[in-house]
């Protein structure tokens, strides 16, 4: 379901890389919750969220993120998902992480929200607004 483009460990990063990238661009460091999504999101999120940007790359990471973010998302809040590719809409889109779309579609199948595709050349994203 996650495709065959990446091997285990290919998508890993470190706290040092994160800190370096923020400093490189002169950005204030966020609060860092080091660990797996399943272990950090439940207690690491604010009670109310008006905007969420999910970049989990894999089915389980996106599903866990949606399960934790959605109940806290304010009415009218936006959830933007990186790497969501719908090849029916954009046959030339970057579809190397198909588990992202599947997780979003599975999660929202019984909810009133629908993903809205964002055209951004080959790279692909989508969002929904909480009802």
N, CA, C and O atoms as a MOPAC input file, in Angstrom:
PM7 MOZYME 1SCF
protein

 N      0.81500 1    -1.20300 1     0.00000 1
 C      0.00000 1     0.00000 1     0.00000 1
 C      0.85900 1     1.26600 1     0.00000 1
 O      0.41000 1     2.31300 1    -0.46700 1
 N      2.08900 1     1.18400 1     0.51900 1
 C      2.96700 1     2.35200 1     0.55600 1
 C      3.86400 1     2.45800 1    -0.66900 1
 O      4.66700 1     3.38700 1    -0.75900 1
 N      3.75000 1     1.53800 1    -1.60600 1
 C      4.57300 1     1.59400 1    -2.80600 1
 C      5.94200 1     0.98100 1    -2.57200 1
 O      6.25500 1     0.51900 1    -1.47500 1
 N      6.74400 1     0.98700 1    -3.61500 1
 C      8.05600 1     0.35200 1    -3.55500 1
 C      9.18600 1     1.33200 1    -3.84400 1
 O     10.29800 1     0.90800 1    -4.15900 1
 N      8.93000 1     2.61100 1    -3.74600 1
 C      9.93300 1     3.62100 1    -4.08800 1
 C     10.99900 1     3.79600 1    -3.02300 1
 O     12.11000 1     4.23400 1    -3.32000 1
 N     10.67200 1     3.46000 1    -1.79200 1
 C     11.60700 1     3.69200 1    -0.69200 1
 C     11.81100 1     2.40400 1     0.09700 1
 O     10.91200 1     1.57000 1     0.20100 1
 N     13.00300 1     2.26400 1     0.64600 1
 C     13.31900 1     1.13500 1     1.51300 1
 C     13.27400 1     1.60900 1     2.96100 1
 O     13.29100 1     2.81000 1     3.23000 1
 N     13.21700 1     0.67200 1     3.87700 1
 C     13.20300 1     1.00500 1     5.29900 1
 C     14.40900 1     1.88800 1     5.62600 1
 O     15.54700 1     1.56500 1     5.28400 1
 N     14.13500 1     2.99500 1     6.28700 1
 C     15.19000 1     3.92900 1     6.68600 1
 C     15.42000 1     5.07500 1     5.72300 1
 O     16.03900 1     6.07200 1     6.09500 1
 N     14.93200 1     4.96000 1     4.47800 1
 C     15.15200 1     6.02000 1     3.48900 1
 C     14.52000 1     7.34900 1     3.89500 1
 O     15.03300 1     8.40800 1     3.53500 1
 N     13.43300 1     7.31100 1     4.62700 1
 C     12.70300 1     8.52700 1     4.97600 1
 C     13.04800 1     9.02900 1     6.38000 1
 O     12.43500 1     9.97900 1     6.86600 1
 N     14.00700 1     8.40700 1     7.01900 1
 C     14.40100 1     8.78700 1     8.37900 1
 C     15.16500 1    10.10600 1     8.37500 1
 O     15.80600 1    10.47000 1     7.38900 1
 N     15.08400 1    10.80300 1     9.48900 1
 C     15.87000 1    12.01900 1     9.69600 1
 C     16.29000 1    12.05400 1    11.16100 1
 O     16.02600 1    11.11500 1    11.91100 1
 N     16.92800 1    13.11500 1    11.55600 1
 C     17.36500 1    13.24000 1    12.95000 1
 C     16.99600 1    14.62000 1    13.47300 1
 O     16.68600 1    15.53500 1    12.70900 1
 N     17.03600 1    14.74300 1    14.78100 1
 C     16.78400 1    16.04600 1    15.40500 1
 C     17.82400 1    17.06000 1    14.94200 1
 O     17.50600 1    18.23400 1    14.74600 1
 N     19.05100 1    16.61600 1    14.76900 1
 C     20.12400 1    17.51200 1    14.32900 1
 C     19.82800 1    18.10400 1    12.95600 1
 O     20.06000 1    19.29200 1    12.73300 1
 N     19.32200 1    17.29100 1    12.03600 1
 C     18.97600 1    17.77900 1    10.69500 1
 C     17.84000 1    18.80000 1    10.78700 1
 O     17.87700 1    19.83800 1    10.12500 1
 N     16.84800 1    18.50400 1    11.59900 1
 C     15.73000 1    19.43100 1    11.77400 1
 C     16.21500 1    20.77600 1    12.31400 1
 O     15.87900 1    21.82600 1    11.76700 1
 N     16.99400 1    20.74000 1    13.37200 1
 C     17.51000 1    21.96800 1    13.98100 1
 C     18.36400 1    22.73400 1    12.96800 1
 O     18.22800 1    23.95100 1    12.84500 1
 N     19.23000 1    22.04500 1    12.25400 1
 C     20.08300 1    22.68200 1    11.24600 1
 C     19.23900 1    23.40600 1    10.19200 1
 O     19.53100 1    24.54900 1     9.84200 1
 N     18.19800 1    22.74400 1     9.68900 1
 C     17.35900 1    23.35600 1     8.65200 1
 C     16.63700 1    24.60200 1     9.15000 1
 O     16.52000 1    25.58400 1     8.41700 1
 N     16.15700 1    24.57200 1    10.37800 1
 C     15.49300 1    25.75700 1    10.92400 1
 C     16.48800 1    26.90100 1    11.09600 1
 O     16.19100 1    28.04500 1    10.74800 1
 N     17.66900 1    26.59200 1    11.63300 1
 C     18.68800 1    27.63000 1    11.81400 1
 C     19.16400 1    28.17500 1    10.47300 1
 O     19.37200 1    29.38000 1    10.33700 1
 N     19.33600 1    27.31800 1     9.49700 1
 C     19.77900 1    27.71900 1     8.16300 1
 C     18.85700 1    28.77700 1     7.56800 1
 O     19.31200 1    29.68000 1     6.86700 1
 N     17.57800 1    28.66600 1     7.84400 1
 C     16.59500 1    29.59000 1     7.28800 1
 C     16.16500 1    30.67500 1     8.27200 1
 O     15.21400 1    31.41000 1     8.01000 1
 N     16.85900 1    30.77500 1     9.39700 1
 C     16.56600 1    31.82100 1    10.36800 1
 C     15.20500 1    31.68700 1    11.02300 1
 O     14.58400 1    32.68800 1    11.38000 1
 N     14.74300 1    30.47000 1    11.18200 1
 C     13.41700 1    30.23200 1    11.75600 1
 C     13.51600 1    29.85200 1    13.22700 1
 O     14.48400 1    29.22700 1    13.66000 1
 N     12.50900 1    30.23800 1    13.97500 1
 C     12.42800 1    29.86700 1    15.38000 1
 C     12.15000 1    28.37000 1    15.46500 1
 O     11.31000 1    27.85000 1    14.73100 1
 N     12.84600 1    27.68500 1    16.35000 1
 C     12.64700 1    26.24500 1    16.50000 1
 C     11.26500 1    25.94400 1    17.06700 1
 O     10.79900 1    26.62500 1    17.97900 1
 N     10.62100 1    24.93100 1    16.52800 1
 C      9.34300 1    24.50900 1    17.11400 1
 C      9.61200 1    23.66400 1    18.35900 1
 O     10.75400 1    23.30900 1    18.65000 1
 N      8.55700 1    23.35500 1    19.07600 1
 C      8.67300 1    22.38500 1    20.15800 1
 C      8.84000 1    21.03100 1    19.49200 1
 O      8.04300 1    20.65500 1    18.63300 1
 N      9.86600 1    20.30500 1    19.88400 1
 C     10.16600 1    19.03000 1    19.25200 1
 C      9.68800 1    17.89700 1    20.15400 1
 O     10.04600 1    17.82000 1    21.32900 1
 N      8.87800 1    17.02800 1    19.57800 1
 C      8.39600 1    15.83100 1    20.26400 1
 C      9.04000 1    14.64500 1    19.56100 1
 O      8.48400 1    14.11100 1    18.60100 1
 N     10.18500 1    14.24200 1    20.02500 1
 C     10.95400 1    13.19800 1    19.37000 1
 C     10.30800 1    11.83800 1    19.60700 1
 O     10.00600 1    11.46400 1    20.74100 1
 N     10.10200 1    11.10600 1    18.51200 1
 C      9.54300 1     9.76200 1    18.61700 1
 C      8.59200 1     9.47700 1    17.47600 1
 O      8.41800 1    10.29400 1    16.57200 1
 N      7.98600 1     8.31900 1    17.52800 1
 C      7.03000 1     7.90100 1    16.51500 1
 C      5.70900 1     8.64500 1    16.70100 1
 O      5.34800 1     9.02000 1    17.81700 1
 N      4.99900 1     8.85200 1    15.60100 1
 C      3.70800 1     9.53800 1    15.67500 1
 C      2.78700 1     8.86600 1    16.68800 1
 O      2.12700 1     9.54500 1    17.47500 1
 N      2.74300 1     7.54600 1    16.67200 1
 C      1.83800 1     6.80700 1    17.57000 1
 C      2.16100 1     7.03700 1    19.05000 1
 O      1.30300 1     6.86700 1    19.91700 1
 N      3.39700 1     7.42100 1    19.32200 1
 C      3.82000 1     7.62000 1    20.71000 1
 C      3.80600 1     9.07800 1    21.15500 1
 O      3.84200 1     9.35100 1    22.35500 1
 N      3.75500 1    10.01000 1    20.22400 1
 C      3.90200 1    11.42300 1    20.58900 1
 C      2.67500 1    12.28700 1    20.31100 1
 O      2.48200 1    13.30200 1    20.98100 1
 N      1.85000 1    11.91700 1    19.35200 1
 C      0.75800 1    12.81600 1    18.96400 1
 C     -0.35300 1    12.92900 1    19.99600 1
 O     -0.87900 1    14.02100 1    20.21100 1
 N     -0.71400 1    11.84900 1    20.62600 1
 C     -1.85100 1    11.87900 1    21.56200 1
 C     -1.68000 1    12.92700 1    22.65400 1
 O     -2.64300 1    13.60300 1    23.01500 1
 N     -0.48200 1    13.06900 1    23.17700 1
 C     -0.23600 1    14.02100 1    24.26100 1
 C      0.51100 1    15.26700 1    23.80700 1
 O      0.68600 1    16.20300 1    24.58800 1
 N      0.95600 1    15.29100 1    22.55000 1
 C      1.80000 1    16.38500 1    22.09200 1
 C      1.10000 1    17.47500 1    21.30100 1
 O      1.74500 1    18.42800 1    20.86300 1
 N     -0.19900 1    17.35600 1    21.10900 1
 C     -0.93600 1    18.34700 1    20.31000 1
 C     -1.73000 1    19.29700 1    21.20500 1
 O     -2.13000 1    18.93100 1    22.31000 1
 N     -1.95600 1    20.52200 1    20.71700 1
 C     -2.83300 1    21.42600 1    21.47300 1
 C     -4.27100 1    20.90900 1    21.44500 1
 O     -4.62900 1    20.08000 1    20.60900 1
 N     -5.08300 1    21.40700 1    22.36700 1
 C     -6.48000 1    20.97000 1    22.44000 1
 C     -7.26700 1    21.35600 1    21.19000 1
 O     -8.12200 1    20.59600 1    20.73600 1
 N     -6.98500 1    22.52700 1    20.63500 1
 C     -7.66400 1    23.00500 1    19.42600 1
 C     -6.62200 1    23.31600 1    18.35500 1
 O     -5.57000 1    23.88600 1    18.64400 1
 N     -6.92500 1    22.93700 1    17.12000 1
 C     -6.02900 1    23.15900 1    15.99600 1
 C     -6.80700 1    23.86000 1    14.89000 1
 O     -7.89400 1    23.41700 1    14.51900 1
 N     -6.25900 1    24.94600 1    14.36300 1
 C     -6.92000 1    25.63200 1    13.24700 1
 C     -6.26200 1    25.30500 1    11.91700 1
 O     -6.89800 1    25.42500 1    10.86900 1
 N     -4.98500 1    24.89000 1    11.93900 1
 C     -4.28000 1    24.50900 1    10.71900 1
 C     -3.31000 1    23.38800 1    11.03600 1
 O     -2.53200 1    23.47300 1    11.98600 1
 N     -3.36400 1    22.34100 1    10.23700 1
 C     -2.42800 1    21.22400 1    10.39300 1
 C     -1.79200 1    20.92200 1     9.04500 1
 O     -2.46300 1    20.93800 1     8.01300 1
 N     -0.50800 1    20.65100 1     9.06300 1
 C      0.23200 1    20.24700 1     7.87700 1
 C      0.79800 1    18.86200 1     8.16700 1
 O      1.67500 1    18.70200 1     9.01600 1
 N      0.28200 1    17.86400 1     7.44900 1
 C      0.69700 1    16.49000 1     7.69200 1
 C      1.66300 1    16.04000 1     6.60300 1
 O      1.35000 1    16.10000 1     5.41400 1
 N      2.82900 1    15.59300 1     7.02100 1
 C      3.84700 1    15.11500 1     6.09200 1
 C      4.43000 1    13.83300 1     6.66700 1
 O      5.57400 1    13.80800 1     7.12000 1
 N      3.63300 1    12.76500 1     6.64500 1
 C      4.04800 1    11.51500 1     7.26200 1
 C      4.55000 1    10.46500 1     6.29800 1
 O      5.11600 1     9.46000 1     6.72800 1
 N      4.36200 1    10.66400 1     5.02200 1
 C      4.89000 1     9.82600 1     3.93900 1
 C      4.26700 1     8.44200 1     3.80200 1
 O      4.15400 1     7.93600 1     2.68500 1
 N      3.87000 1     7.83100 1     4.87600 1
 C      3.38100 1     6.44900 1     4.82600 1
 C      1.96400 1     6.34000 1     5.37400 1
 O      1.50500 1     7.20100 1     6.12600 1
 N      1.27400 1     5.25900 1     4.98200 1
 C     -0.11800 1     5.05200 1     5.37400 1
 C     -0.30100 1     5.18700 1     6.88500 1
 O     -1.10900 1     5.99600 1     7.34000 1
 N      0.44000 1     4.40200 1     7.66200 1
 C      0.24300 1     4.41200 1     9.11800 1
 C      0.51900 1     5.77800 1     9.73000 1
 O     -0.20400 1     6.21100 1    10.62700 1
 N      1.54700 1     6.45500 1     9.25900 1
 C      1.88800 1     7.77600 1     9.80900 1
 C      0.78800 1     8.79200 1     9.54400 1
 O      0.44600 1     9.58400 1    10.42200 1
 N      0.23400 1     8.77200 1     8.33900 1
 C     -0.85000 1     9.70600 1     8.01800 1
 C     -2.12400 1     9.32100 1     8.75900 1
 O     -2.82600 1    10.19300 1     9.26900 1
 N     -2.43200 1     8.03000 1     8.82600 1
 C     -3.64400 1     7.59800 1     9.52400 1
 C     -3.58000 1     7.98100 1    11.00000 1
 O     -4.55000 1     8.51200 1    11.54100 1
 N     -2.47200 1     7.72400 1    11.64500 1
 C     -2.31000 1     8.08400 1    13.05700 1
 C     -2.41100 1     9.59900 1    13.23300 1
 O     -3.01300 1    10.07400 1    14.19500 1
 N     -1.82700 1    10.35100 1    12.31000 1
 C     -1.90000 1    11.81700 1    12.38400 1
 C     -3.34100 1    12.28300 1    12.24600 1
 O     -3.78800 1    13.13400 1    13.01500 1
 N     -4.06900 1    11.74300 1    11.28700 1
 C     -5.47000 1    12.13200 1    11.09800 1
 C     -6.31100 1    11.76000 1    12.31700 1
 O     -7.15400 1    12.54600 1    12.75000 1
 N     -6.09100 1    10.58500 1    12.86600 1
 C     -6.85500 1    10.15200 1    14.04200 1
 C     -6.64300 1    11.08700 1    15.22600 1
 O     -7.54900 1    11.26400 1    16.04100 1
 N     -5.47700 1    11.68000 1    15.33000 1
 C     -5.18100 1    12.57600 1    16.45100 1
 C     -5.51300 1    14.03200 1    16.15400 1
 O     -5.92600 1    14.76300 1    17.05400 1
 N     -5.34100 1    14.46400 1    14.91900 1
 C     -5.58300 1    15.86100 1    14.56000 1
 C     -7.06800 1    16.13400 1    14.34500 1
 O     -7.58000 1    17.14400 1    14.82700 1
 N     -7.76000 1    15.26600 1    13.63900 1
 C     -9.15300 1    15.52000 1    13.24200 1
 C    -10.06400 1    15.90900 1    14.40700 1
 O    -10.79200 1    16.89400 1    14.28900 1
 N    -10.05700 1    15.18100 1    15.52500 1
 C    -10.96400 1    15.56000 1    16.61900 1
 C    -10.64700 1    16.92700 1    17.22700 1
 O    -11.51800 1    17.54400 1    17.83900 1
 N     -9.43000 1    17.39900 1    17.06800 1
 C     -9.01400 1    18.68400 1    17.64200 1
 C     -9.12600 1    19.83100 1    16.64100 1
 O     -8.99400 1    20.99900 1    17.00600 1
 N     -9.36900 1    19.49100 1    15.38800 1
 C     -9.44700 1    20.50000 1    14.33300 1
 C    -10.72300 1    21.32100 1    14.51100 1
 O    -11.82200 1    20.77000 1    14.56200 1
 N    -10.57100 1    22.61800 1    14.60200 1
 C    -11.71600 1    23.51400 1    14.77900 1
 C    -12.60800 1    23.49400 1    13.54200 1
 O    -12.15100 1    23.19200 1    12.43900 1
 N    -13.87500 1    23.81600 1    13.73700 1
 C    -14.77200 1    23.95800 1    12.59600 1
 C    -14.19400 1    25.02700 1    11.67600 1
 O    -13.87700 1    26.13100 1    12.11900 1
 N    -14.06000 1    24.69700 1    10.39800 1
 C    -13.45000 1    25.60900 1     9.43400 1
 C    -11.94400 1    25.46700 1     9.35800 1
 O    -11.30800 1    26.06800 1     8.49100 1
 N    -11.35900 1    24.67600 1    10.25900 1
 C     -9.91500 1    24.46200 1    10.25300 1
 C     -9.47900 1    23.69800 1     9.01300 1
 O    -10.25100 1    22.94300 1     8.42200 1
 N     -8.23100 1    23.91000 1     8.63500 1
 C     -7.68100 1    23.30200 1     7.41600 1
 C     -6.65500 1    22.24300 1     7.78900 1
 O     -5.83100 1    22.44400 1     8.68100 1
 N     -6.71600 1    21.11700 1     7.09600 1
 C     -5.71200 1    20.07300 1     7.22700 1
 C     -5.10100 1    19.86000 1     5.84100 1
 O     -5.76800 1    19.36800 1     4.93100 1
 N     -3.84300 1    20.22800 1     5.69000 1
 C     -3.10500 1    20.09600 1     4.43100 1
 C     -2.24300 1    18.84500 1     4.51600 1
 O     -1.54800 1    18.62300 1     5.50800 1
 N     -2.29700 1    18.02900 1     3.46600 1
 C     -1.56900 1    16.76400 1     3.46500 1
 C     -0.57400 1    16.74800 1     2.31800 1
 O     -0.94100 1    16.89700 1     1.15200 1
 N      0.68700 1    16.56500 1     2.66800 1
 C      1.77100 1    16.49300 1     1.69700 1
 C      1.76900 1    15.11600 1     1.03000 1
 O      1.43900 1    14.11300 1     1.66400 1
 N      2.13200 1    15.07400 1    -0.23100 1
 C      2.30600 1    13.83700 1    -0.99800 1
 C      1.00800 1    13.10200 1    -1.30900 1
 O      1.03800 1    11.91100 1    -1.62000 1
 N     -0.13200 1    13.78700 1    -1.23100 1
 C     -1.40200 1    13.18200 1    -1.63500 1
 C     -1.48500 1    13.29700 1    -3.14900 1
 O     -1.57100 1    14.40000 1    -3.68800 1
 N     -1.46000 1    12.16900 1    -3.83200 1
 C     -1.49900 1    12.17900 1    -5.29500 1
 C     -2.70100 1    11.40800 1    -5.79600 1
 O     -2.88900 1    10.24200 1    -5.44800 1
 N     -3.50500 1    12.04900 1    -6.60400 1
 C     -4.64500 1    11.40100 1    -7.24000 1
 C     -4.34700 1    11.31500 1    -8.73100 1
 O     -4.48400 1    12.29900 1    -9.45800 1
 N     -3.94000 1    10.13400 1    -9.17900 1
 C     -3.53600 1     9.98400 1   -10.57600 1
 C     -4.71400 1    10.07600 1   -11.54800 1
 O     -4.50600 1    10.25300 1   -12.74800 1
 N     -5.93700 1     9.96000 1   -11.05100 1
 C     -7.08900 1    10.17900 1   -11.93400 1
 C     -7.21500 1    11.66000 1   -12.27600 1
 O     -7.64400 1    12.00600 1   -13.37700 1
 N     -6.84900 1    12.53100 1   -11.35000 1
 C     -6.88500 1    13.96900 1   -11.58500 1
 C     -5.61800 1    14.43100 1   -12.29100 1
 O     -5.67200 1    15.22700 1   -13.22800 1
 N     -4.49300 1    13.92900 1   -11.83700 1
 C     -3.19900 1    14.35800 1   -12.37100 1
 C     -2.35300 1    13.11300 1   -12.69300 1
 O     -1.57100 1    12.66300 1   -11.85500 1
 N     -2.50800 1    12.56000 1   -13.89900 1
 C     -1.77700 1    11.33800 1   -14.26000 1
 C     -0.25800 1    11.49400 1   -14.19500 1
 O      0.45700 1    10.50100 1   -14.06200 1
 N      0.23700 1    12.71300 1   -14.28500 1
 C      1.67700 1    12.95600 1   -14.23600 1
 C      2.15700 1    13.34000 1   -12.84200 1
 O      3.31700 1    13.71500 1   -12.66900 1
 N      1.28400 1    13.25200 1   -11.85500 1
 C      1.64500 1    13.65300 1   -10.50000 1
 C      2.67900 1    12.73200 1    -9.87100 1
 O      2.89900 1    11.61100 1   -10.33100 1
 N      3.30300 1    13.22300 1    -8.81900 1
 C      4.35300 1    12.50500 1    -8.09500 1
 C      3.67800 1    11.49500 1    -7.18400 1
 O      3.23400 1    11.83900 1    -6.08800 1
 N      3.59800 1    10.24400 1    -7.63500 1
 C      2.84400 1     9.22000 1    -6.91800 1
 C      3.77400 1     8.16100 1    -6.31700 1
 O      3.56500 1     6.96400 1    -6.51400 1
 N      4.78700 1     8.60000 1    -5.59400 1
 C      5.73900 1     7.67000 1    -5.01400 1
 C      5.37900 1     7.23400 1    -3.59700 1
 O      6.02800 1     6.35100 1    -3.03700 1
 N      4.35100 1     7.84500 1    -3.01700 1
 C      3.91800 1     7.49000 1    -1.66200 1
 C      2.40400 1     7.26200 1    -1.65800 1
 O      1.67200 1     8.02700 1    -1.03100 1
 N      1.92500 1     6.22200 1    -2.34600 1
 C      0.48200 1     6.01800 1    -2.49600 1
 C     -0.26500 1     5.75200 1    -1.20400 1
 O     -1.48400 1     5.91100 1    -1.15500 1
 N      0.43800 1     5.35100 1    -0.15700 1
 C     -0.21800 1     5.11900 1     1.12600 1
 C     -0.81000 1     6.38700 1     1.72800 1
 O     -1.75200 1     6.31900 1     2.51800 1
 N     -0.26100 1     7.55100 1     1.35500 1
 C     -0.78000 1     8.82800 1     1.86700 1
 C     -2.22500 1     9.02800 1     1.40500 1
 O     -3.10500 1     9.30900 1     2.21800 1
 N     -2.46600 1     8.88500 1     0.11300 1
 C     -3.82800 1     9.05600 1    -0.42800 1
 C     -4.76800 1     8.00600 1     0.16200 1
 O     -5.89200 1     8.32200 1     0.55200 1
 N     -4.30300 1     6.75500 1     0.22600 1
 C     -5.14600 1     5.69400 1     0.74000 1
 C     -5.54600 1     5.95700 1     2.19300 1
 O     -6.70200 1     5.74300 1     2.55800 1
 N     -4.62000 1     6.41200 1     3.01700 1
 C     -4.93800 1     6.71100 1     4.41900 1
 C     -5.97700 1     7.82800 1     4.50600 1
 O     -6.93300 1     7.72500 1     5.27400 1
 N     -5.79400 1     8.88800 1     3.72600 1
 C     -6.75400 1     9.99900 1     3.74900 1
 C     -8.12900 1     9.53500 1     3.28700 1
 O     -9.13900 1     9.84300 1     3.91900 1
 N     -8.16400 1     8.80000 1     2.19300 1
 C     -9.44100 1     8.32700 1     1.65700 1
 C    -10.11900 1     7.36500 1     2.62800 1
 O    -11.33200 1     7.43800 1     2.82400 1
 N     -9.35200 1     6.47100 1     3.23300 1
 C     -9.92200 1     5.53900 1     4.22000 1
 C    -10.44900 1     6.29500 1     5.43500 1
 O    -11.54200 1     5.99900 1     5.91800 1
 N     -9.69600 1     7.25800 1     5.92900 1
 C    -10.09300 1     7.98900 1     7.13000 1
 C    -11.35800 1     8.82100 1     6.88800 1
 O    -12.24900 1     8.86300 1     7.73600 1
 N    -11.42800 1     9.47000 1     5.74800 1
 C    -12.55200 1    10.38000 1     5.48600 1
 C    -13.77700 1     9.68700 1     4.88400 1
 O    -14.78800 1    10.34700 1     4.64300 1
 N    -13.71600 1     8.38900 1     4.63900 1
 C    -14.81400 1     7.70500 1     3.93700 1
 C    -16.15400 1     7.81400 1     4.66000 1
 O    -17.19600 1     7.75700 1     4.00800 1
 N    -16.16300 1     7.96800 1     5.97100 1
 C    -17.41900 1     8.06900 1     6.71600 1
 C    -17.61400 1     9.44900 1     7.35700 1
 O    -18.37700 1     9.61100 1     8.30900 1
 N    -16.89900 1    10.43400 1     6.80300 1
 C    -16.97200 1    11.79900 1     7.32800 1
 C    -17.45500 1    12.74100 1     6.23400 1
 O    -17.36600 1    12.40500 1     5.05300 1
 N    -17.96300 1    13.91000 1     6.59900 1
 C    -18.50500 1    14.82500 1     5.57800 1
 C    -17.43300 1    15.51500 1     4.73200 1
 O    -17.73600 1    16.02800 1     3.65400 1
 N    -16.19900 1    15.53300 1     5.20000 1
 C    -15.14000 1    16.22800 1     4.47200 1
 C    -14.62800 1    15.37500 1     3.31000 1
 O    -14.68500 1    14.14500 1     3.33600 1
 N    -14.13000 1    16.07400 1     2.29900 1
 C    -13.49100 1    15.42400 1     1.15600 1
 C    -12.18700 1    16.13900 1     0.87100 1
 O    -12.05700 1    17.34100 1     1.10700 1
 N    -11.22400 1    15.39200 1     0.36200 1
 C     -9.95100 1    15.99300 1    -0.00500 1
 C    -10.12900 1    16.86000 1    -1.24800 1
 O    -10.82400 1    16.47900 1    -2.19000 1
 N     -9.49900 1    18.01400 1    -1.23800 1
 C     -9.45800 1    18.90200 1    -2.40300 1
 C     -8.02400 1    18.89700 1    -2.90900 1
 O     -7.09200 1    19.24200 1    -2.18200 1
 N     -7.86300 1    18.50800 1    -4.14700 1
 C     -6.54600 1    18.35300 1    -4.74800 1
 C     -5.94600 1    19.71800 1    -5.05800 1
 O     -6.64500 1    20.62600 1    -5.50800 1
 N     -4.65100 1    19.85600 1    -4.81500 1
 C     -3.93600 1    21.09700 1    -5.13000 1
 C     -2.97700 1    20.80200 1    -6.26700 1
 O     -2.13000 1    19.91400 1    -6.16200 1
 N     -3.10900 1    21.53900 1    -7.33900 1
 C     -2.20000 1    21.37600 1    -8.46600 1
 C     -0.91800 1    22.13600 1    -8.17000 1
 O     -0.93500 1    23.34600 1    -7.94100 1
 N      0.18700 1    21.41400 1    -8.17900 1
 C      1.46600 1    22.07000 1    -7.93000 1
 C      2.54300 1    21.38800 1    -8.76900 1
 O      3.54200 1    20.88700 1    -8.25200 1
 N      2.30600 1    21.38500 1   -10.07200 1
 C      3.21200 1    20.73300 1   -11.01600 1
 C      3.27700 1    19.24600 1   -10.68100 1
 O      2.24400 1    18.62500 1   -10.42900 1
 N      4.45800 1    18.67800 1   -10.67400 1
 C      4.58300 1    17.24500 1   -10.43900 1
 C      4.33200 1    16.88500 1    -8.97400 1
 O      3.83800 1    15.79500 1    -8.68600 1
 N      4.66200 1    17.77700 1    -8.05300 1
 C      4.46500 1    17.47300 1    -6.63800 1
 C      2.99700 1    17.62100 1    -6.27900 1
 O      2.28300 1    18.42100 1    -6.88400 1
 N      2.55800 1    16.87200 1    -5.32100 1
 C      1.12900 1    16.74100 1    -5.09500 1
 C      0.77200 1    16.94400 1    -3.62800 1
 O      1.48000 1    16.49900 1    -2.72500 1
 N     -0.33800 1    17.62500 1    -3.42400 1
 C     -0.84100 1    17.90200 1    -2.08800 1
 C     -2.36200 1    17.97500 1    -2.17200 1
 O     -2.93000 1    18.10300 1    -3.25600 1
 N     -3.00400 1    17.89200 1    -1.02600 1
 C     -4.45500 1    18.06500 1    -0.95900 1
 C     -4.78600 1    18.56800 1     0.44400 1
 O     -3.95900 1    18.52100 1     1.35400 1
 N     -6.01900 1    19.04900 1     0.59200 1
 C     -6.44400 1    19.53900 1     1.89900 1
 C     -7.92800 1    19.27100 1     2.07300 1
 O     -8.64500 1    18.97800 1     1.11700 1
 N     -8.36500 1    19.37900 1     3.31200 1
 C     -9.80200 1    19.41900 1     3.59300 1
 C    -10.03200 1    20.48000 1     4.65900 1
 O     -9.14800 1    20.80500 1     5.45200 1
 N    -11.24900 1    21.00700 1     4.64900 1
 C    -11.68100 1    21.98300 1     5.65200 1
 C    -12.71500 1    21.29600 1     6.53100 1
 O    -13.67100 1    20.70900 1     6.02700 1
 N    -12.52500 1    21.36900 1     7.83700 1
 C    -13.41200 1    20.69600 1     8.78500 1
 C    -14.80000 1    21.31800 1     8.76800 1
 O    -14.94900 1    22.53900 1     8.82700 1
 N    -15.79900 1    20.47700 1     8.68900 1
 C    -17.21200 1    20.93000 1     8.71300 1
 C    -17.67200 1    21.18000 1    10.12800 1
 O    -18.82200 1    21.56400 1    10.34500 1

